[in-house]
Structure formats: structure tokens, C-alpha cells
Amino acid sequence: MRRAKRKAASEGRTLTALIEEGLRRTLEERAASAKRIAPPVSRAKGGLRPGIDLDDFSAIQEMDDLAYMARQK
């Protein structure tokens, strides 16, 4: 810490400014070297389960309720 204070004073700036610059450089290096990973893409085929009509909300709610009750047993 003393070395950092001396370096900041010799450069005519605050310790905070010195720390900010170091942090900025570190984060920029990591961002430049980081590889972006694409999320997996599903290749599943299919569709709605038989008997499901998306326009009939009460039927969907009933199926959900029945599934919930089955899990509770």
C-alpha cells in the first residue's frame, strides 16, 4: 500500500485514480480474452401434447391442476 501511495504521489495523482486505472486495465484484459459461449440450441421435435388446445384456457388450467395433484400424492 505504501508503494502504491508513493507511486501515485510521484505521478501527481491520487491513490484512488491509480487503483481505478489498474482495475480498468485488468477488466479490459479479461474482457478481451474471454470467449463467448453460445447457449445450446434445442433440436427437439414435436409439438403440443395430444388434447391441448391453446385457445381453451380452462382446459389447460384443469390439466395443470390434475398434474399438480398427482405430484402431491
Backbone as CSV, one residue per row, in Angstrom:
resi,resn,N_x,N_y,N_z,CA_x,CA_y,CA_z,C_x,C_y,C_z
1,MET,0.840,-1.182,0.000,0.000,0.000,0.000,0.889,1.252,0.000
2,ARG,1.969,1.167,0.751,2.874,2.318,0.789,3.482,2.579,-0.583
3,ARG,3.840,1.486,-1.282,4.416,1.645,-2.623,3.403,2.311,-3.556
4,ALA,2.157,1.894,-3.437,1.109,2.461,-4.291,0.937,3.947,-3.992
5,LYS,0.969,4.318,-2.721,0.829,5.726,-2.356,1.999,6.543,-2.894
6,ARG,3.205,5.997,-2.778,4.389,6.705,-3.288,4.316,6.868,-4.805
7,LYS,3.888,5.784,-5.497,3.780,5.838,-6.965,2.757,6.889,-7.380
8,ALA,1.609,6.909,-6.718,0.567,7.888,-7.039,1.087,9.305,-6.814
9,ALA,1.791,9.522,-5.714,2.320,10.855,-5.413,3.372,11.269,-6.430
10,SER,4.206,10.316,-6.829,5.253,10.658,-7.800,4.670,10.993,-9.171
11,GLU,3.497,10.418,-9.478,2.845,10.690,-10.755,1.884,11.879,-10.660
12,GLY,1.751,12.421,-9.457,0.893,13.595,-9.269,-0.590,13.295,-9.349
13,ARG,-0.988,12.158,-8.879,-2.413,11.821,-8.865,-2.761,11.112,-7.571
14,THR,-4.042,10.874,-7.371,-4.488,10.265,-6.117,-4.330,8.749,-6.161
15,LEU,-4.317,8.177,-4.979,-4.261,6.720,-4.870,-5.493,6.091,-5.513
16,THR,-6.631,6.728,-5.334,-7.881,6.236,-5.938,-7.770,6.175,-7.455
17,ALA,-7.196,7.216,-8.056,-7.045,7.239,-9.517,-6.122,6.117,-9.981
18,LEU,-5.057,5.876,-9.218,-4.125,4.798,-9.560,-4.827,3.439,-9.498
19,ILE,-5.597,3.220,-8.447,-6.325,1.951,-8.281,-7.369,1.793,-9.384
20,GLU,-8.084,2.864,-9.716,-9.094,2.806,-10.785,-8.468,2.410,-12.113
21,GLU,-7.296,3.007,-12.417,-6.639,2.676,-13.675,-6.229,1.199,-13.716
22,GLY,-5.692,0.707,-12.617,-5.304,-0.704,-12.561,-6.497,-1.628,-12.720
23,LEU,-7.580,-1.292,-12.072,-8.787,-2.103,-12.173,-9.340,-2.079,-13.595
24,ARG,-9.355,-0.888,-14.209,-9.832,-0.773,-15.585,-9.008,-1.643,-16.527
25,ARG,-7.683,-1.586,-16.375,-6.803,-2.384,-17.242,-7.052,-3.876,-17.058
26,THR,-7.188,-4.298,-15.823,-7.424,-5.716,-15.538,-8.732,-6.188,-16.157
27,LEU,-9.788,-5.403,-15.999,-11.090,-5.801,-16.544,-11.079,-5.804,-18.062
28,GLU,-10.386,-4.852,-18.678,-10.298,-4.823,-20.135,-9.564,-6.045,-20.670
29,GLU,-8.486,-6.450,-19.985,-7.735,-7.638,-20.403,-8.605,-8.885,-20.328
30,ARG,-9.328,-9.008,-19.245,-10.195,-10.188,-19.086,-11.301,-10.201,-20.116
31,ALA,-11.871,-9.039,-20.397,-12.959,-8.965,-21.383,-12.439,-9.312,-22.767
32,ALA,-11.216,-8.900,-23.071,-10.650,-9.178,-24.390,-10.325,-10.656,-24.561
33,SER,-9.916,-11.309,-23.466,-9.527,-12.711,-23.576,-10.687,-13.681,-23.338
34,ALA,-11.810,-13.171,-22.844,-12.952,-14.047,-22.552,-13.614,-14.500,-23.851
35,LYS,-13.906,-15.772,-23.910,-14.601,-16.323,-25.073,-16.095,-16.356,-24.772
36,ARG,-16.862,-15.933,-25.724,-18.317,-16.001,-25.552,-18.785,-17.404,-25.879
37,ILE,-19.644,-17.903,-25.054,-20.181,-19.243,-25.237,-21.641,-19.111,-25.661
38,ALA,-21.953,-19.689,-26.790,-23.321,-19.638,-27.287,-24.187,-20.616,-26.488
39,PRO,-25.390,-20.237,-26.143,-26.275,-21.148,-25.418,-26.664,-22.323,-26.309
40,PRO,-26.934,-23.468,-25.698,-27.316,-24.623,-26.501,-28.655,-24.391,-27.211
41,VAL,-28.755,-24.949,-28.385,-29.977,-24.822,-29.173,-30.677,-26.175,-29.180
42,SER,-31.938,-26.165,-28.820,-32.696,-27.407,-28.789,-32.989,-27.889,-30.199
43,ARG,-32.830,-29.157,-30.390,-33.144,-29.756,-31.681,-34.363,-30.692,-31.542
44,ALA,-35.091,-30.498,-30.448,-36.246,-31.342,-30.171,-37.338,-31.109,-31.206
45,LYS,-38.012,-32.164,-31.513,-39.125,-32.076,-32.452,-40.399,-32.432,-31.705
46,GLY,-41.482,-32.059,-32.236,-42.736,-32.393,-31.590,-43.668,-31.211,-31.605
47,GLY,-44.433,-31.100,-30.596,-45.399,-30.014,-30.520,-46.173,-30.129,-29.232
48,LEU,-47.405,-29.746,-29.286,-48.246,-29.823,-28.108,-48.624,-31.265,-27.799
49,ARG,-48.863,-31.499,-26.534,-49.343,-32.821,-26.155,-50.730,-33.016,-26.754
50,PRO,-51.083,-34.253,-27.055,-52.417,-34.511,-27.602,-53.509,-34.017,-26.652
51,GLY,-54.501,-33.381,-27.214,-55.626,-32.924,-26.416,-55.473,-31.517,-25.881
52,ILE,-54.361,-30.852,-26.147,-54.171,-29.491,-25.649,-54.599,-28.498,-26.719
53,ASP,-55.498,-27.620,-26.328,-55.959,-26.551,-27.209,-55.568,-25.238,-26.543
54,LEU,-54.630,-24.506,-27.136,-54.140,-23.273,-26.524,-55.206,-22.192,-26.421
55,ASP,-56.272,-22.338,-27.143,-57.346,-21.349,-27.083,-58.310,-21.613,-25.936
56,ASP,-58.211,-22.775,-25.291,-59.126,-23.153,-24.203,-58.342,-23.119,-22.879
57,PHE,-58.297,-21.922,-22.269,-57.509,-21.757,-21.054,-58.016,-22.614,-19.908
58,SER,-59.295,-22.786,-19.785,-59.833,-23.571,-18.663,-59.382,-25.025,-18.757
59,ALA,-59.261,-25.556,-19.970,-58.779,-26.930,-20.131,-57.311,-27.025,-19.746
60,ILE,-56.529,-26.017,-20.113,-55.110,-26.009,-19.744,-54.974,-25.930,-18.232
61,GLN,-55.750,-25.068,-17.594,-55.707,-24.926,-16.142,-56.107,-26.233,-15.461
62,GLU,-57.118,-26.908,-15.984,-57.548,-28.178,-15.404,-56.448,-29.222,-15.509
63,MET,-55.780,-29.306,-16.661,-54.686,-30.269,-16.821,-53.544,-29.948,-15.856
64,ASP,-53.260,-28.660,-15.667,-52.218,-28.245,-14.744,-52.585,-28.622,-13.316
65,ASP,-53.840,-28.400,-12.949,-54.308,-28.761,-11.611,-54.217,-30.266,-11.376
66,LEU,-54.600,-31.047,-12.377,-54.532,-32.505,-12.232,-53.079,-32.976,-12.098
67,ALA,-52.195,-32.381,-12.855,-50.781,-32.737,-12.757,-50.232,-32.358,-11.383
68,TYR,-50.618,-31.210,-10.871,-50.196,-30.772,-9.538,-50.682,-31.742,-8.467
69,MET,-51.925,-32.139,-8.551,-52.474,-33.072,-7.552,-51.783,-34.430,-7.634
70,ALA,-51.432,-34.854,-8.829,-50.736,-36.139,-8.992,-49.346,-36.077,-8.340
71,ARG,-48.699,-34.905,-8.427,-47.370,-34.763,-7.808,-47.453,-34.721,-6.294
72,GLN,-48.593,-34.313,-5.758,-48.760,-34.190,-4.317,-48.946,-35.529,-3.610
73,LYS,-49.283,-36.559,-4.371,-49.541,-37.873,-3.756,-48.279,-38.553,-3.351
